[in-house]
Amino acid sequence: MRRILIVGAGQSGLQLAHGLLAEGYEVTIMSARTPDEIRNGWPTSTQAMFAPALDTERRYELNLWDDQAPPIAGLRVNLSAPPGTRALDVIAELERPAQSTDQRLKLAAWLELAEHRGATVVHNTASAADLDTLTTHGHYDLTIVAAGRSDLAAAFDRDPARSPHTTPQRGLAIAYVHGLAPDPDWPAPHVGFHAVPGLGELFVIPALTHAGACDILFWEAVPGEDLDRWPANGSRVPPTEHLQTTLDLAKQYVPWVYERCRNVELTDAKATLHGRFTPTVRTPIAHLPGGGVALGMADVVVTNDPITGQGANTAAKCADHYLRAILAHADRPFDTTWMRDTFEAFWTTTAHAVTAWTNAMLQPLPEHVQQILATAATNQAVAQRFAAGFADPSTLTDWFMTPTGAADYLASIRT
Ligand SMILES: Cc1cc2nc3c(=O)[nH]c(=O)nc-3n(C[C@H](O)[C@H](O)[C@H](O)COP(=O)(O)OP(=O)(O)OC[C@H]3O[C@@H](n4cnc5c(N)ncnc54)[C@H](O)[C@@H]3O)c2cc1C
């Protein structure tokens, strides 16, 4: 039986672990946190996931919250321009619903379930030295590092050709709340995407947390501008203060959301998160001092800003891709050629499009994107094609990403 070590019990690591266990592999998971620490900790994400990514979870019966998570019907895009005034309104329905299940709920349960399904779980925050030891003794046929945006990612070199940014592009601040009134124009659960040009964005995301259905108010702030009210060093802000700042900004910049916030309260004592990170693509193989190697997965090797809500989706797709590559490789050694080919195929089919689109959305919206959104405001076909891009960003490449592609598409719509 082949032995696989997965360092990091997050979206990608646990999903891959479950796939491998079901396929008869011997799996060891090294987790920095116990299930209770995950469950009772601070939120880590807004984790909106679209149907193709959810399908990869369903394949191994990890969809434990399908009956409880609010079915997200689509996206409503507004522009606040001038700030405080709604200038654009796009209602974009998804073909199939998305979901956001609090990672505290999901990953704690998945970790317990993995142990129940036969994984060996080791509770340890692996250091680079641990990784060196773990990969040199030949105990595992393959070591995968799925430790997210942690210090361990530094074991993988930054790939400057694929990493245009050297500083964080947004300050991130999320608050899980109960009591948000439904959008009066579209009461079905949907993601609200409220852009404040030059300053940032507010996302409103229906989700499921410990205490049931909720919403997440998520400010993405351009660093140094007026929405950027949370400490850049990440020092913890008391949750009630965090919520008050969130609401004060909503009142000023997106009053139509603030109107819905009259009865909001935090879902729990640890319902907030803020911080910032630099979007980075890394090379996929860590070469350890003792001669061992490890393959990086998901956020370890491709970290994008959450502005397009793709990190957990990409992590799920990465787990699915790596699983298929492991199964296809059968009994052959997992050498560096296999590792490089596996990552490059994932980059080409999935991560490249996500990264290009996400980095583009961090910039002021170019003229052709403004034209697309203006058309989408009155044309459902265009709006739905835009929404479909969140489910599969590779579908955006031909028409959304370049002025000529957009012009051709909009001309075809007119005829
Ligand atoms: C504010 C915010 C909002 C987001 N919103 C969305 C969204 O709406 N949609 C979306 O798709 N994505 C979103 N994301 C991104 C998404 O959460 C991540 O991309 C995704 O969880 C990455 O999965 P992963 O498996 O790579 O790592 P993670 O899910 O982060 O898991 C890594 C795990 O490794 C563990 N770990 C860390 N270091 C070690 C170590 N040394 N040893 C052992 N274990 C370790 C951690 O405790 C963690 O459990 C958001 C991110 C942020 C910050």
The ligand as a Gaussian input file, in Angstrom:
#p B3LYP/6-31G(d) Opt

LIG

0 1
 C      -10.388000      36.858000       4.024000
 C      -10.393000      35.697000       3.077000
 C      -11.541000      35.418000       2.337000
 C      -11.536000      34.347000       1.443000
 N      -12.671000      34.091000       0.711000
 C      -12.694000      33.090000      -0.171000
 C      -13.878000      32.804000      -0.932000
 O      -14.916000      33.436000      -0.761000
 N      -13.824000      31.781000      -1.831000
 C      -12.701000      31.047000      -2.010000
 O      -12.711000      30.131000      -2.855000
 N      -11.566000      31.288000      -1.302000
 C      -11.544000      32.271000      -0.385000
 N      -10.425000      32.502000       0.356000
 C       -9.222000      31.667000       0.151000
 C       -9.350000      30.281000       0.757000
 O       -9.782000      30.318000       2.093000
 C       -7.996000      29.584000       0.688000
 O       -7.427000      29.806000      -0.570000
 C       -8.097000      28.071000       0.884000
 O       -8.604000      27.760000       2.161000
 C       -6.718000      27.457000       0.690000
 O       -6.773000      26.083000       0.934000
 P       -5.428000      25.332000       1.348000
 O       -5.783000      23.898000       1.466000
 O       -4.330000      25.713000       0.454000
 O       -5.034000      25.932000       2.761000
 P       -5.897000      26.166000       4.072000
 O       -7.326000      25.850000       3.847000
 O       -5.538000      27.527000       4.545000
 O       -5.342000      25.072000       5.078000
 C       -4.026000      25.066000       5.537000
 C       -3.992000      24.250000       6.810000
 O       -2.645000      23.972000       7.156000
 C       -2.484000      24.162000       8.535000
 N       -1.080000      24.479000       8.767000
 C       -0.454000      25.653000       8.567000
 N        0.844000      25.546000       8.836000
 C        1.055000      24.281000       9.206000
 C        2.206000      23.561000       9.601000
 N        3.395000      24.162000       9.666000
 N        2.080000      22.246000       9.951000
 C        0.870000      21.643000       9.882000
 N       -0.265000      22.286000       9.507000
 C       -0.156000      23.578000       9.167000
 C       -3.439000      25.286000       8.900000
 O       -3.757000      25.243000      10.266000
 C       -4.623000      24.967000       7.988000
 O       -5.525000      24.119000       8.638000
 C      -10.381000      33.551000       1.274000
 C       -9.236000      33.830000       2.033000
 C       -9.237000      34.885000       2.930000
 C       -8.003000      35.161000       3.741000

